């Protein structure tokens, strides 16, 4: 029986009692796993896509620190495959690259479940710092396999050509001994709509999708950008209804690498995923863009086809339940 990667559960965390990415990501990961009814011992991979972290930590990998906090694979036993954890940073697109990476391991059966985390914070762990554009949050996706899902499509990417200046840096000459708690971030100079539209078009063409899928409510485009103008302009560039381009509540600020999870959960909470057969994930920043499709059901009808009841996503192997999606704010 053919098995495809499925989203088992998802969670975000924006608790106000901490500004630590390590803590916010840990809380999101634990909520994600607890609600899925998947045991920690069944998870064989942890990938961190977050970029901005506590105290500008570079070693060890942030994924290892989160792995320790959630108690994932900390003991070895005969016959048990060790948990593989690592950081995969690619700006706002990191989580989509992590999905594509985990998909290859799940497809071969190398791991049964993969836990992905993302999110950012100012390195001082203060929640509100002038000139730092991103809001502190953590997010998690738990991926598994199921015979009743269509899974993820191929990852499509677009990167800025030519020289690219640094997006974030620590000005050591200015901050001196406070470098562990300082960061400079360059944002706002680039218009992201063109690169977003380009990568989405390539993705849709590859998957045989067009505007009809969006017009008839079979497809949704998740565009995690806090600016409604971005989504409206992107819809216009793609010639699809603006209602089919979904973001998240602007009051949460800009969650950066956690944005795709926030957008996914927002679509879930508003009922937009109930009938969607194709979910298009998009991530974009000033340097790169990434896009891939997700089919939560094993088959999708052709445009214009009337359906009976709404098909349900299949049960991931070993979990004993249907996929659960939970938001924890």
CORBEL-V751867 format. One record per backbone hydrogen bond with DSSP energy under -1.0 kcal/mol. NH is the residue of the N-H (numbers start at 1). CO is the residue of the C=O. If there is no record, write none. Layout:
nh: [NH,NH]
co: [CO,CO]
//
This chain:
nh: [4,6,8,9,11,13,24,25,26,27,28,29,30,31,32,33,34,35,42,43,44,46,47,48,49,55,56,57,65,66,67,68,69,70,72,80,84,86,88,93,94,97,98,99,100,101,102,103,104,105,106,107,110,114,115,116,117,118,121,125,132,135,137,138,139,140,141,142,143,144,146,150,151,153,156,158,160,169,172,174,175,176,178,179,181,182,184,186,196,197,198,199,200,201,202,203,204,205,206,207,209,213,215,216,217,218,219,220,221,222,223,225,231,232,233,234,235,236,237,238,240,244,245,246,252,253,258,259,262,263,264,265,266,267,268,269,270,271,272,273,274,277,278,279,280,281,282,283,285,289,290,291,292,294,295,305,317,319,324,326]
co: [146,144,142,142,140,138,20,21,22,23,24,25,26,27,28,29,30,31,39,40,113,84,115,86,117,123,53,54,61,62,63,64,65,66,67,77,44,46,48,90,91,93,94,95,96,97,98,99,100,101,102,103,105,143,45,141,47,139,52,122,129,254,120,13,118,11,116,9,114,6,4,295,295,293,291,289,287,184,170,171,171,172,175,176,178,179,169,167,192,193,194,195,196,197,198,199,200,201,202,203,204,210,211,212,214,213,213,278,244,280,246,223,227,228,229,230,231,232,233,234,235,241,242,221,249,250,255,256,258,259,260,261,262,263,264,265,266,268,267,267,271,218,218,294,220,292,222,290,288,158,283,156,281,279,151,302,145,316,8,10]
//
